[in-house]
Amino acid sequence: MKTKLKILNLYAGIGGNRKSWGNDHNITAIEINPKIAKIYKDFFPNDKVIVKDAHKYLLKHFKEFDFIWSSPPCPTHSRVRKNCAMNRKDIALPKAKYPDMKLYEEILLLEGYFKGKYCVENVIAWYKPLIAAQERQRHYFWANFYISEIKLEPDHICGGSIDYFQKNFGFDLSKYNKINKKLALTNCVNYELGEHILNCALKGAKQQTFEALRSHVKNQNYQADLLPAL
Ligand SMILES: C[S@@+](CC[C@H](N)C(=O)[O-])C[C@H]1O[C@@H](n2cnc3c(N)ncnc32)[C@H](O)[C@@H]1O
């Protein structure tokens, strides 16, 4: 029998990571942009979709869920944005910005206080992650379970067309207007990866903490010492 989970999907976008989670779970999605939230609802009508600030929602509601996925905005951590800010002389540059520490606030909140399984996703950053992460495809994942390796094609984020991204991420956005389709699509986590991660969370019945991941991340040359002592 399948386990029916209460899942919180934060910073839901149009639902890339959620696409292959099926309809057996009870899913609540939080997205701040009403137009994007509407598209998510069209694709996943069974989910409860709330237009709110995900960071505030997490703090207030985390105890209500079994599994929490969070994808906080990545621009201030992104290598592409940073390299562009540093190197280009010929175009108007994106300004220097403080990396958004809400990412680490959420990881620590979940690691310290949440009893269920969690996965916080971001891009591979321009700096060594302040808390050791599991690197899969083009992402960093912070999770209290091991995410086994999975072979996936690259997403070809730089340079693909809208048609290519629609096929790659499995969303047809042709009927939608007045949204940045390329951004909505390239924001997506590959659905096979999203499904794989949920399966990994479901598989490991035993709760793993940063402590249990320490030996694993050591093999990945991260600074295991930076993991919080619990
Ligand atoms: C990187 S995308 C998430 C993509 C999603 N994980 C997927 O696989 O499709 C981040 C999303 O968070 C939304 N967002 C940004 N700030 C937010 C906030 N404070 N609360 C809720 N959503 C927010 C953006 O509108 C964007 O759709």
PDBQT file of the ligand as one rigid body, heavy atoms in Angstrom, charges set to zero:
ROOT
HETATM    1  C1  LIG A 301      13.179  28.473  -8.660  1.00  0.00    +0.000 C 
HETATM    2  S1  LIG A 301      11.450  28.713  -8.811  1.00  0.00    +0.000 S 
HETATM    3  C2  LIG A 301      10.846  27.200  -8.170  1.00  0.00    +0.000 C 
HETATM    4  C3  LIG A 301      10.719  26.148  -9.200  1.00  0.00    +0.000 C 
HETATM    5  C4  LIG A 301      10.064  24.875  -8.742  1.00  0.00    +0.000 C 
HETATM    6  N1  LIG A 301      10.790  24.223  -7.668  1.00  0.00    +0.000 N 
HETATM    7  C5  LIG A 301       9.976  23.937  -9.915  1.00  0.00    +0.000 C 
HETATM    8  O1  LIG A 301      10.654  22.900  -9.939  1.00  0.00    +0.000 OA
HETATM    9  O2  LIG A 301       9.223  24.268 -10.842  1.00  0.00    +0.000 OA
HETATM   10  C6  LIG A 301      11.128  29.806  -7.514  1.00  0.00    +0.000 C 
HETATM   11  C7  LIG A 301       9.670  30.286  -7.456  1.00  0.00    +0.000 C 
HETATM   12  O3  LIG A 301       9.480  30.933  -6.194  1.00  0.00    +0.000 OA
HETATM   13  C8  LIG A 301       8.606  32.019  -6.365  1.00  0.00    +0.000 C 
HETATM   14  N2  LIG A 301       8.885  32.907  -5.233  1.00  0.00    +0.000 N 
HETATM   15  C9  LIG A 301       9.860  33.842  -5.098  1.00  0.00    +0.000 A 
HETATM   16  N3  LIG A 301       9.828  34.382  -3.869  1.00  0.00    +0.000 NA
HETATM   17  C10 LIG A 301       8.807  33.778  -3.210  1.00  0.00    +0.000 A 
HETATM   18  C11 LIG A 301       8.298  33.871  -1.898  1.00  0.00    +0.000 A 
HETATM   19  N4  LIG A 301       8.806  34.733  -1.011  1.00  0.00    +0.000 N 
HETATM   20  N5  LIG A 301       7.274  33.077  -1.546  1.00  0.00    +0.000 NA
HETATM   21  C12 LIG A 301       6.723  32.208  -2.435  1.00  0.00    +0.000 A 
HETATM   22  N6  LIG A 301       7.174  32.057  -3.699  1.00  0.00    +0.000 NA
HETATM   23  C13 LIG A 301       8.204  32.829  -4.079  1.00  0.00    +0.000 A 
HETATM   24  C14 LIG A 301       8.934  32.572  -7.727  1.00  0.00    +0.000 C 
HETATM   25  O4  LIG A 301       7.811  33.288  -8.240  1.00  0.00    +0.000 OA
HETATM   26  C15 LIG A 301       9.267  31.296  -8.507  1.00  0.00    +0.000 C 
HETATM   27  O5  LIG A 301       8.122  30.814  -9.173  1.00  0.00    +0.000 OA
ENDROOT
TORSDOF 0
